[in-house]
Amino acid sequence: MKVCIPTMGNGGMEEAICQHFGQAPTFTLVDLDTKEVQILTNVSEHVGGSGLPTDQLKDQGVKVMIVGGLGPKAIQNFAEQCVEVFIGATGTVKDAIEDWKEGLLTKASSDNACKDHRH
């Protein structure tokens, strides 16, 4: 299963999580079965490119997004793509995956979406 975490750079499992999903400089994808780590540069409109960050990740085979927080539009877009989203992640990619596996993160919903991102 492939999980994705918005990150601050190219540090792989030790990279810090970016707390603003759409403006993350990178997305770190981890295949939990093969342990392969892939880093994608965020080229969405949120960082001066085009398209939405959810669209950029759409064809990557991601089944779970682990984030600090995100807005309701992103939650809806991921739901339409059958991607589960969990919020409350902090620390590094490794920390976030461990917290998710231990059930310490919360499933994202419109009720717990970032209030500053209702656009």
MMTF fields as JSON, N, C-alpha, C and O atoms, coordinates in Angstrom:
{
  "mmtfVersion": "1.0.0",
  "mmtfProducer": "UNKNOWN",
  "numBonds": 475,
  "numAtoms": 476,
  "numGroups": 119,
  "numChains": 1,
  "numModels": 1,
  "chainsPerModel": [1],
  "groupsPerChain": [119],
  "chainIdList": ["A"],
  "bondAtomList": [4, 2, 8, 6, 12, 10, 16, 14, 20, 18, 24, 22, 28, 26, 32, 30, 36, 34, 40, 38, 44, 42, 48, 46, 52, 50, 56, 54, 60, 58, 64, 62, 68, 66, 72, 70, 76, 74, 80, 78, 84, 82, 88, 86, 92, 90, 96, 94, 100, 98, 104, 102, 108, 106, 112, 110, 116, 114, 120, 118, 124, 122, 128, 126, 132, 130, 136, 134, 140, 138, 144, 142, 148, 146, 152, 150, 156, 154, 160, 158, 164, 162, 168, 166, 172, 170, 176, 174, 180, 178, 184, 182, 188, 186, 192, 190, 196, 194, 200, 198, 204, 202, 208, 206, 212, 210, 216, 214, 220, 218, 224, 222, 228, 226, 232, 230, 236, 234, 240, 238, 244, 242, 248, 246, 252, 250, 256, 254, 260, 258, 264, 262, 268, 266, 272, 270, 276, 274, 280, 278, 284, 282, 288, 286, 292, 290, 296, 294, 300, 298, 304, 302, 308, 306, 312, 310, 316, 314, 320, 318, 324, 322, 328, 326, 332, 330, 336, 334, 340, 338, 344, 342, 348, 346, 352, 350, 356, 354, 360, 358, 364, 362, 368, 366, 372, 370, 376, 374, 380, 378, 384, 382, 388, 386, 392, 390, 396, 394, 400, 398, 404, 402, 408, 406, 412, 410, 416, 414, 420, 418, 424, 422, 428, 426, 432, 430, 436, 434, 440, 438, 444, 442, 448, 446, 452, 450, 456, 454, 460, 458, 464, 462, 468, 466, 472, 470],
  "bondOrderList": [1, 1, 1, 1, 1, 1, 1, 1, 1, 1, 1, 1, 1, 1, 1, 1, 1, 1, 1, 1, 1, 1, 1, 1, 1, 1, 1, 1, 1, 1, 1, 1, 1, 1, 1, 1, 1, 1, 1, 1, 1, 1, 1, 1, 1, 1, 1, 1, 1, 1, 1, 1, 1, 1, 1, 1, 1, 1, 1, 1, 1, 1, 1, 1, 1, 1, 1, 1, 1, 1, 1, 1, 1, 1, 1, 1, 1, 1, 1, 1, 1, 1, 1, 1, 1, 1, 1, 1, 1, 1, 1, 1, 1, 1, 1, 1, 1, 1, 1, 1, 1, 1, 1, 1, 1, 1, 1, 1, 1, 1, 1, 1, 1, 1, 1, 1, 1, 1],
  "groupList": [{"groupName": "MET", "atomNameList": ["N", "CA", "C", "O"], "elementList": ["N", "C", "C", "O"], "formalChargeList": [0, 0, 0, 0], "bondAtomList": [1, 0, 2, 1, 3, 2], "bondOrderList": [1, 1, 2], "singleLetterCode": "M", "chemCompType": "L-PEPTIDE LINKING"}, {"groupName": "LYS", "atomNameList": ["N", "CA", "C", "O"], "elementList": ["N", "C", "C", "O"], "formalChargeList": [0, 0, 0, 0], "bondAtomList": [1, 0, 2, 1, 3, 2], "bondOrderList": [1, 1, 2], "singleLetterCode": "K", "chemCompType": "L-PEPTIDE LINKING"}, {"groupName": "VAL", "atomNameList": ["N", "CA", "C", "O"], "elementList": ["N", "C", "C", "O"], "formalChargeList": [0, 0, 0, 0], "bondAtomList": [1, 0, 2, 1, 3, 2], "bondOrderList": [1, 1, 2], "singleLetterCode": "V", "chemCompType": "L-PEPTIDE LINKING"}, {"groupName": "CYS", "atomNameList": ["N", "CA", "C", "O"], "elementList": ["N", "C", "C", "O"], "formalChargeList": [0, 0, 0, 0], "bondAtomList": [1, 0, 2, 1, 3, 2], "bondOrderList": [1, 1, 2], "singleLetterCode": "C", "chemCompType": "L-PEPTIDE LINKING"}, {"groupName": "ILE", "atomNameList": ["N", "CA", "C", "O"], "elementList": ["N", "C", "C", "O"], "formalChargeList": [0, 0, 0, 0], "bondAtomList": [1, 0, 2, 1, 3, 2], "bondOrderList": [1, 1, 2], "singleLetterCode": "I", "chemCompType": "L-PEPTIDE LINKING"}, {"groupName": "PRO", "atomNameList": ["N", "CA", "C", "O"], "elementList": ["N", "C", "C", "O"], "formalChargeList": [0, 0, 0, 0], "bondAtomList": [1, 0, 2, 1, 3, 2], "bondOrderList": [1, 1, 2], "singleLetterCode": "P", "chemCompType": "L-PEPTIDE LINKING"}, {"groupName": "THR", "atomNameList": ["N", "CA", "C", "O"], "elementList": ["N", "C", "C", "O"], "formalChargeList": [0, 0, 0, 0], "bondAtomList": [1, 0, 2, 1, 3, 2], "bondOrderList": [1, 1, 2], "singleLetterCode": "T", "chemCompType": "L-PEPTIDE LINKING"}, {"groupName": "GLY", "atomNameList": ["N", "CA", "C", "O"], "elementList": ["N", "C", "C", "O"], "formalChargeList": [0, 0, 0, 0], "bondAtomList": [1, 0, 2, 1, 3, 2], "bondOrderList": [1, 1, 2], "singleLetterCode": "G", "chemCompType": "PEPTIDE LINKING"}, {"groupName": "ASN", "atomNameList": ["N", "CA", "C", "O"], "elementList": ["N", "C", "C", "O"], "formalChargeList": [0, 0, 0, 0], "bondAtomList": [1, 0, 2, 1, 3, 2], "bondOrderList": [1, 1, 2], "singleLetterCode": "N", "chemCompType": "L-PEPTIDE LINKING"}, {"groupName": "GLU", "atomNameList": ["N", "CA", "C", "O"], "elementList": ["N", "C", "C", "O"], "formalChargeList": [0, 0, 0, 0], "bondAtomList": [1, 0, 2, 1, 3, 2], "bondOrderList": [1, 1, 2], "singleLetterCode": "E", "chemCompType": "L-PEPTIDE LINKING"}, {"groupName": "ALA", "atomNameList": ["N", "CA", "C", "O"], "elementList": ["N", "C", "C", "O"], "formalChargeList": [0, 0, 0, 0], "bondAtomList": [1, 0, 2, 1, 3, 2], "bondOrderList": [1, 1, 2], "singleLetterCode": "A", "chemCompType": "L-PEPTIDE LINKING"}, {"groupName": "GLN", "atomNameList": ["N", "CA", "C", "O"], "elementList": ["N", "C", "C", "O"], "formalChargeList": [0, 0, 0, 0], "bondAtomList": [1, 0, 2, 1, 3, 2], "bondOrderList": [1, 1, 2], "singleLetterCode": "Q", "chemCompType": "L-PEPTIDE LINKING"}, {"groupName": "HIS", "atomNameList": ["N", "CA", "C", "O"], "elementList": ["N", "C", "C", "O"], "formalChargeList": [0, 0, 0, 0], "bondAtomList": [1, 0, 2, 1, 3, 2], "bondOrderList": [1, 1, 2], "singleLetterCode": "H", "chemCompType": "L-PEPTIDE LINKING"}, {"groupName": "PHE", "atomNameList": ["N", "CA", "C", "O"], "elementList": ["N", "C", "C", "O"], "formalChargeList": [0, 0, 0, 0], "bondAtomList": [1, 0, 2, 1, 3, 2], "bondOrderList": [1, 1, 2], "singleLetterCode": "F", "chemCompType": "L-PEPTIDE LINKING"}, {"groupName": "LEU", "atomNameList": ["N", "CA", "C", "O"], "elementList": ["N", "C", "C", "O"], "formalChargeList": [0, 0, 0, 0], "bondAtomList": [1, 0, 2, 1, 3, 2], "bondOrderList": [1, 1, 2], "singleLetterCode": "L", "chemCompType": "L-PEPTIDE LINKING"}, {"groupName": "ASP", "atomNameList": ["N", "CA", "C", "O"], "elementList": ["N", "C", "C", "O"], "formalChargeList": [0, 0, 0, 0], "bondAtomList": [1, 0, 2, 1, 3, 2], "bondOrderList": [1, 1, 2], "singleLetterCode": "D", "chemCompType": "L-PEPTIDE LINKING"}, {"groupName": "SER", "atomNameList": ["N", "CA", "C", "O"], "elementList": ["N", "C", "C", "O"], "formalChargeList": [0, 0, 0, 0], "bondAtomList": [1, 0, 2, 1, 3, 2], "bondOrderList": [1, 1, 2], "singleLetterCode": "S", "chemCompType": "L-PEPTIDE LINKING"}, {"groupName": "TRP", "atomNameList": ["N", "CA", "C", "O"], "elementList": ["N", "C", "C", "O"], "formalChargeList": [0, 0, 0, 0], "bondAtomList": [1, 0, 2, 1, 3, 2], "bondOrderList": [1, 1, 2], "singleLetterCode": "W", "chemCompType": "L-PEPTIDE LINKING"}, {"groupName": "ARG", "atomNameList": ["N", "CA", "C", "O"], "elementList": ["N", "C", "C", "O"], "formalChargeList": [0, 0, 0, 0], "bondAtomList": [1, 0, 2, 1, 3, 2], "bondOrderList": [1, 1, 2], "singleLetterCode": "R", "chemCompType": "L-PEPTIDE LINKING"}],
  "groupTypeList": [0, 1, 2, 3, 4, 5, 6, 0, 7, 8, 7, 7, 0, 9, 9, 10, 4, 3, 11, 12, 13, 7, 11, 10, 5, 6, 13, 6, 14, 2, 15, 14, 15, 6, 1, 9, 2, 11, 4, 14, 6, 8, 2, 16, 9, 12, 2, 7, 7, 16, 7, 14, 5, 6, 15, 11, 14, 1, 15, 11, 7, 2, 1, 2, 0, 4, 2, 7, 7, 14, 7, 5, 1, 10, 4, 11, 8, 13, 10, 9, 11, 3, 2, 9, 2, 13, 4, 7, 10, 6, 7, 6, 2, 1, 15, 10, 4, 9, 15, 17, 1, 9, 7, 14, 14, 6, 1, 10, 16, 16, 15, 8, 10, 3, 1, 15, 12, 18, 12],
  "groupIdList": [1, 2, 3, 4, 5, 6, 7, 8, 9, 10, 11, 12, 13, 14, 15, 16, 17, 18, 19, 20, 21, 22, 23, 24, 25, 26, 27, 28, 29, 30, 31, 32, 33, 34, 35, 36, 37, 38, 39, 40, 41, 42, 43, 44, 45, 46, 47, 48, 49, 50, 51, 52, 53, 54, 55, 56, 57, 58, 59, 60, 61, 62, 63, 64, 65, 66, 67, 68, 69, 70, 71, 72, 73, 74, 75, 76, 77, 78, 79, 80, 81, 82, 83, 84, 85, 86, 87, 88, 89, 90, 91, 92, 93, 94, 95, 96, 97, 98, 99, 100, 101, 102, 103, 104, 105, 106, 107, 108, 109, 110, 111, 112, 113, 114, 115, 116, 117, 118, 119],
  "secStructList": [7, 3, 3, 3, 3, 3, 3, 1, 1, 1, 7, 4, 4, 4, 7, 5, 5, 7, 1, 1, 4, 4, 4, 7, 1, 3, 3, 3, 3, 3, 3, 6, 6, 6, 7, 7, 3, 3, 3, 3, 3, 7, 7, 1, 4, 4, 4, 6, 1, 1, 1, 7, 2, 2, 2, 2, 2, 4, 4, 4, 6, 3, 3, 3, 3, 3, 7, 1, 7, 7, 7, 2, 2, 2, 2, 2, 2, 2, 2, 2, 6, 6, 7, 3, 3, 3, 3, 7, 7, 7, 1, 5, 2, 2, 2, 2, 2, 2, 2, 2, 2, 6, 6, 7, 1, 3, 3, 7, 7, 4, 4, 4, 1, 7, 4, 4, 4, 7, 7],
  "xCoordList": [0.844, 0.0, 0.888, 1.907, 0.491, 1.265, 0.613, -0.578, 1.442, 0.985, 1.76, 2.859, 1.174, 1.8, 1.735, 0.733, 2.838, 2.936, 3.471, 4.478, 2.824, 3.374, 4.616, 4.582, 5.703, 6.976, 7.679, 7.308, 8.706, 9.464, 10.622, 11.17, 11.009, 12.157, 12.365, 11.421, 13.621, 13.973, 14.607, 15.346, 14.345, 15.011, 14.439, 14.882, 13.469, 12.921, 12.22, 11.436, 12.494, 11.816, 12.124, 11.359, 13.231, 13.617, 13.203, 13.512, 12.5, 12.092, 10.949, 10.094, 10.949, 9.893, 8.608, 8.63, 7.503, 6.186, 5.895, 6.193, 5.314, 4.828, 3.404, 2.563, 3.135, 1.818, 0.744, -0.442, 1.125, 0.151, 0.169, 1.026, -0.759, -0.788, -0.549, 0.364, -1.354, -1.295, -0.009, 0.388, 0.653, 1.877, 3.138, 4.225, 3.006, 4.176, 5.132, 4.69, 6.426, 7.377, 7.47, 7.709, 7.274, 7.383, 6.306, 5.689, 6.102, 5.255, 6.123, 6.723, 6.188, 6.959, 5.997, 5.093, 6.196, 5.369, 6.16, 7.33, 5.518, 6.167, 5.305, 4.128, 5.895, 5.217, 5.504, 6.64, 4.498, 4.691, 5.042, 5.592, 4.729, 5.05, 6.502, 7.189, 6.967, 8.321, 9.335, 10.541, 8.845, 9.669, 10.298, 11.178, 9.851, 10.354, 9.851, 8.683, 10.761, 10.426, 10.604, 11.644, 9.581, 9.594, 9.262, 8.367, 9.974, 9.723, 9.295, 9.988, 8.131, 7.605, 7.661, 7.307, 8.098, 8.047, 6.622, 5.987, 6.115, 4.768, 4.794, 5.452, 4.083, 4.027, 2.609, 2.233, 1.837, 0.449, 0.367, 1.359, -0.824, -1.072, -0.781, -0.527, -0.815, -0.539, 0.907, 1.215, 1.788, 3.201, 3.659, 4.841, 2.714, 3.053, 2.943, 3.248, 2.518, 2.363, 0.917, 0.25, 0.44, -0.949, -1.585, -0.898, -2.895, -3.633, -3.633, -2.982, -4.367, -4.477, -3.496, -3.155, -3.034, -2.125, -2.76, -2.065, -4.07, -4.73, -4.659, -4.537, -4.736, -4.628, -3.228, -3.074, -2.215, -0.84, -0.612, 0.166, -1.285, -1.087, -2.02, -1.835, -3.01, -4.076, -3.566, -4.082, -2.593, -2.136, -0.948, -0.301, -0.652, 0.514, 0.203, 1.112, -1.062, -1.433, -1.524, -1.48, -1.653, -1.739, -3.089, -4.134, -3.056, -4.278, -4.563, -5.709, -3.486, -3.633, -2.794, -1.622, -3.4, -2.692, -2.578, -3.555, -1.364, -1.12, -0.625, 0.441, -1.412, -1.121, -1.255, -1.818, -0.72, -0.976, -2.411, -3.151, -2.796, -4.15, -4.335, -3.361, -5.581, -5.883, -7.309, -8.106, -7.611, -8.913, -9.97, -9.657, -11.234, -12.346, -12.351, -12.791, -11.871, -11.845, -10.899, -11.222, -9.737, -8.787, -9.358, -9.203, -10.019, -10.639, -11.659, -11.691, -12.486, -13.495, -12.842, -13.274, -11.801, -11.133, -10.512, -10.609, -9.88, -9.3, -10.39, -10.21, -11.512, -12.614, -13.119, -13.421, -13.207, -13.641, -12.643, -13.012, -11.384, -10.342, -10.152, -9.239, -11.017, -10.951, -9.629, -9.077, -9.132, -7.925, -8.362, -9.042, -7.965, -8.262, -7.28, -6.097, -7.762, -6.92, -6.964, -8.03, -5.784, -5.656, -4.903, -3.871, -5.425, -4.826, -4.19, -4.415, -3.382, -2.75, -1.302, -0.683, -0.752, 0.626, 1.609, 1.395, 2.683, 3.763, 5.084, 5.118, 6.169, 7.492, 7.965, 7.846, 8.504, 9.06, 8.097, 7.08, 8.438, 7.658, 7.574, 6.499, 8.7, 8.74, 7.814, 7.064, 7.86, 6.991, 5.52, 4.719, 5.181, 3.785, 3.254, 2.129, 4.053, 3.617, 3.44, 2.468, 4.364, 4.237, 2.987, 2.268, 2.727, 1.531, 0.263, -0.694, 0.249, -0.907, -1.112, -2.233, -0.044, -0.149, -0.666, -1.373, -0.316, -0.735, -2.126, -2.616, -2.768, -4.118, -4.193, -5.229, -3.09, -3.041, -3.524, -3.673, -3.769, -4.216, -5.729, -6.332, -6.321, -7.769, -8.137, -7.491, -9.173, -9.651, -10.209, -10.994, -9.804, -10.218, -11.692, -12.226, -12.335, -13.729, -13.958, -13.088, -15.104, -15.409, -15.477, -15.253, -15.777, -15.85, -14.486, -14.383, -13.439, -12.116, -11.144, -9.931, -11.679, -10.851, -10.315, -10.894, -9.204, -8.627, -9.632, -10.098, -9.951, -10.959, -10.489, -11.311, -9.169, -8.625, -8.624, -8.223, -9.064, -8.957, -10.321, -10.451, -11.3, -12.643, -12.847, -13.649, -12.099, -12.217, -12.337, -12.447],
  "yCoordList": [-1.173, 0.0, 1.235, 1.282, 2.23, 3.456, 4.578, 4.861, 5.216, 6.364, 7.591, 7.48, 8.764, 10.011, 11.016, 11.118, 11.761, 12.771, 14.05, 13.997, 15.209, 16.481, 16.836, 16.809, 17.168, 17.361, 18.646, 19.306, 18.973, 20.213, 20.071, 21.082, 18.856, 18.686, 17.241, 16.454, 16.91, 15.625, 14.631, 13.75, 14.744, 13.911, 12.53, 11.821, 12.124, 10.775, 10.556, 11.398, 9.435, 9.055, 10.005, 10.079, 10.725, 11.647, 13.091, 13.988, 13.322, 14.685, 15.168, 14.387, 16.472, 17.086, 17.207, 17.468, 17.013, 17.172, 18.655, 19.469, 18.999, 20.359, 20.42, 19.599, 21.376, 21.465, 22.044, 21.938, 22.651, 23.198, 22.325, 22.501, 21.393, 20.404, 20.998, 20.569, 21.974, 22.51, 23.232, 23.292, 23.784, 24.535, 23.746, 24.32, 22.463, 21.626, 21.673, 21.523, 21.875, 21.867, 20.504, 20.422, 19.43, 18.078, 17.185, 17.514, 16.058, 14.993, 13.741, 13.35, 13.12, 11.896, 10.72, 10.633, 9.814, 8.629, 7.436, 7.264, 6.616, 5.444, 4.23, 4.19, 3.243, 1.976, 1.097, 0.67, 0.829, 0.083, -1.379, -2.04, -1.884, -3.272, -3.434, -4.354, -2.54, -2.662, -1.776, -1.925, -0.849, 0.139, 1.173, 1.928, 1.21, 2.203, 3.59, 3.773, 4.566, 5.955, 6.768, 6.694, 7.542, 8.384, 9.805, 10.016, 10.777, 12.169, 12.917, 12.905, 13.573, 14.368, 15.836, 16.204, 16.672, 18.107, 18.575, 18.176, 19.411, 19.962, 21.0, 22.033, 20.721, 21.632, 22.186, 22.575, 22.218, 22.679, 24.199, 24.893, 24.69, 26.133, 26.787, 27.99, 26.014, 26.556, 27.026, 27.858, 26.495, 26.901, 27.479, 27.422, 28.032, 28.722, 27.908, 28.414, 26.672, 25.829, 25.829, 26.864, 24.652, 24.557, 23.306, 22.345, 23.333, 22.2, 22.168, 22.979, 21.226, 21.065, 20.002, 19.096, 20.093, 19.068, 17.674, 16.682, 17.598, 16.293, 15.684, 14.468, 16.539, 16.046, 15.504, 14.493, 16.175, 15.738, 14.335, 13.55, 14.037, 12.751, 11.658, 10.483, 12.036, 11.136, 9.832, 8.76, 9.905, 8.725, 8.024, 7.196, 8.336, 7.76, 6.488, 5.873, 6.089, 4.869, 5.044, 4.067, 6.293, 6.581, 6.105, 6.384, 5.39, 4.917, 5.676, 5.756, 6.248, 6.96, 8.226, 8.192, 9.346, 10.613, 10.84, 10.712, 11.18, 11.474, 12.911, 13.227, 13.79, 15.225, 15.847, 15.253, 17.059, 17.834, 18.311, 18.133, 18.912, 19.395, 19.783, 19.941, 19.935, 20.344, 20.862, 20.647, 21.543, 22.157, 21.183, 20.077, 21.609, 20.729, 20.345, 19.249, 21.227, 20.892, 19.73, 18.83, 19.742, 18.64, 17.343, 16.277, 17.44, 16.245, 15.658, 14.446, 16.512, 16.053, 15.434, 14.382, 16.09, 15.563, 14.194, 13.295, 14.032, 12.729, 11.677, 10.53, 12.045, 11.096, 10.602, 9.419, 11.506, 11.125, 10.184, 9.417, 10.237, 9.364, 8.102, 7.314, 7.918, 6.773, 6.723, 5.648, 7.897, 8.004, 8.402, 9.411, 7.598, 7.935, 8.994, 8.944, 9.955, 11.045, 11.071, 10.998, 11.178, 11.244, 12.507, 12.818, 13.247, 14.507, 14.376, 13.409, 15.391, 15.432, 15.001, 14.89, 14.755, 14.294, 15.416, 16.572, 15.061, 15.991, 15.245, 14.018, 16.008, 15.388, 15.045, 15.843, 13.845, 13.384, 12.419, 12.019, 12.059, 11.067, 9.775, 9.192, 9.342, 8.112, 8.221, 7.289, 9.355, 9.572, 9.484, 8.832, 10.148, 10.2, 8.815, 8.469, 8.03, 6.679, 5.829, 5.08, 5.931, 5.173, 5.586, 4.733, 6.905, 7.378, 6.879, 6.495, 6.884, 6.39, 4.895, 4.459, 4.125, 2.68, 2.388, 1.401, 3.245, 3.054, 3.622, 3.544, 4.198, 4.724, 6.05, 6.388, 6.805, 8.064, 9.266, 10.358, 9.079, 10.177, 10.088, 9.033, 11.19, 11.296, 11.282, 11.941, 10.531, 10.536, 11.917, 12.478, 12.459, 13.801, 13.827, 12.874, 14.956, 15.171, 16.667, 17.473, 17.03, 18.454, 19.135, 20.341, 18.389, 18.954, 19.31, 20.223, 18.595, 18.883, 19.453, 19.454, 19.932, 20.572, 21.9, 22.515, 22.328, 23.625, 24.728, 24.843, 25.515, 26.572, 27.708, 28.411, 27.901, 28.981, 28.633, 29.458, 27.43, 26.987, 26.675, 25.728, 27.425, 27.207, 28.04, 28.974, 27.681, 28.405, 27.433, 27.839],
  "zCoordList": [0.0, 0.0, 0.0, 0.69, -0.78, -0.9, -0.091, -0.229, 0.769, 1.536, 1.08, 0.536, 1.308, 0.888, 2.029, 2.737, 2.19, 3.225, 2.587, 1.882, 2.813, 2.317, 3.14, 4.37, 2.455, 3.15, 2.738, 1.768, 3.509, 3.325, 2.343, 1.905, 1.986, 1.097, 0.682, 0.61, 0.41, -0.197, 0.763, 0.323, 2.051, 3.051, 3.267, 4.17, 2.469, 2.599, 3.922, 4.359, 4.563, 5.805, 6.962, 7.924, 6.875, 7.951, 7.669, 8.454, 6.548, 6.196, 7.082, 7.5, 7.362, 8.164, 7.351, 6.148, 8.038, 7.433, 7.246, 8.121, 6.106, 5.874, 6.41, 6.041, 7.266, 7.894, 6.978, 7.29, 5.859, 4.911, 3.663, 2.798, 3.562, 2.489, 1.105, 0.4, 0.71, -0.652, -0.98, -2.144, 0.028, -0.216, 0.123, 0.196, 0.327, 0.608, -0.583, -1.722, -0.351, -1.461, -2.153, -3.357, -1.364, -1.909, -1.309, -0.296, -1.959, -1.438, -1.377, -2.378, -0.218, -0.061, -0.082, 0.749, -1.038, -1.189, -0.678, -1.021, 0.14, 0.709, 0.41, 0.768, -0.248, -0.483, 0.737, 0.939, 1.533, 2.767, 2.524, 3.405, 1.34, 1.024, 0.583, 1.026, -0.288, -0.838, -0.122, -0.318, 0.713, 1.432, 0.495, 0.908, -0.765, -1.72, -1.339, -0.995, -1.407, -1.11, -2.388, -3.043, -2.735, -3.928, -3.503, -2.686, -4.05, -3.707, -4.961, -5.978, -4.867, -5.977, -5.599, -4.478, -6.516, -6.312, -6.538, -7.514, -5.654, -5.799, -6.919, -6.802, -7.989, -9.133, -9.319, -10.425, -8.254, -8.342, -8.333, -8.111, -8.577, -8.6, -7.247, -7.185, -6.174, -4.847, -4.71, -3.856, -5.546, -5.497, -6.837, -7.177, -7.586, -8.825, -10.095, -11.175, -9.996, -11.177, -11.647, -11.65, -12.045, -12.493, -11.912, -11.567, -11.81, -11.281, -9.761, -9.102, -9.231, -7.788, -7.307, -8.067, -6.059, -5.545, -5.572, -5.789, -5.354, -5.404, -6.8, -6.949, -7.828, -9.204, -9.482, -10.168, -8.952, -9.162, -8.577, -9.119, -7.489, -6.816, -7.324, -7.006, -8.103, -8.538, -9.159, -8.842, -10.009, -10.743, -10.097, -10.74, -8.851, -8.188, -7.401, -6.842, -7.352, -6.634, -5.125, -4.378, -4.676, -3.249, -2.71, -3.298, -1.592, -0.939, 0.352, 0.793, 0.97, 2.237, 2.197, 1.82, 2.588, 2.779, 4.275, 5.014, 4.716, 6.129, 6.183, 5.655, 6.83, 6.789, 8.181, 9.101, 8.302, 9.511, 9.491, 10.458, 8.395, 8.188, 6.735, 6.0, 6.322, 4.958, 4.895, 5.808, 3.813, 3.643, 3.151, 2.711, 3.231, 2.848, 1.376, 1.029, 0.504, -0.929, -1.192, -1.967, -0.556, -0.723, -0.153, -0.747, 0.998, 1.586, 0.615, 0.4, 0.033, -0.928, -2.169, -2.639, -2.699, -3.896, -3.625, -4.46, -2.471, -2.139, -1.955, -2.364, -1.351, -1.172, -2.527, -2.688, -3.495, -4.838, -5.506, -6.396, -5.083, -5.626, -4.773, -5.02, -3.771, -2.856, -2.088, -1.852, -1.703, -0.893, 0.518, 0.704, 1.512, 2.897, 3.376, 3.037, 4.163, 4.645, 6.172, 6.783, 6.765, 8.215, 8.586, 7.991, 9.582, 10.0, 11.383, 12.111, 11.715, 13.026, 13.02, 14.078, 11.837, 11.745, 12.077, 11.713, 12.769, 13.09, 13.003, 12.911, 13.034, 13.039, 11.641, 10.711, 11.512, 10.245, 9.552, 10.118, 8.328, 7.588, 8.401, 8.547, 8.919, 9.719, 10.93, 11.22, 11.639, 12.803, 12.401, 13.071, 11.302, 10.854, 10.507, 10.869, 9.813, 9.447, 10.691, 10.792, 11.644, 12.886, 13.664, 14.184, 13.745, 14.443, 13.761, 14.434, 12.436, 11.687, 11.959, 12.221, 11.897, 12.143, 13.549, 13.758, 14.521, 15.902, 16.177, 17.304, 15.147, 15.297, 16.043, 16.616, 16.037, 16.768, 15.959, 16.508, 14.67, 13.818, 13.603, 13.797, 13.207, 13.046, 11.568, 10.753, 11.231, 9.85, 9.513, 10.277, 8.372, 7.958, 7.571, 7.004, 7.898, 7.517, 7.349, 7.679, 6.846, 6.703, 8.068, 8.166, 9.102, 10.454, 11.037, 11.856, 10.622, 11.182, 10.142, 10.356, 9.024, 7.993, 8.51, 9.406, 7.932, 8.309, 7.983, 6.849, 8.966, 8.785, 7.891, 7.303, 7.78, 6.954, 5.471, 4.65, 5.108, 3.718, 3.119, 2.343, 3.454, 2.912, 1.654, 1.63, 0.601, -0.673, -1.798, -2.956]
}
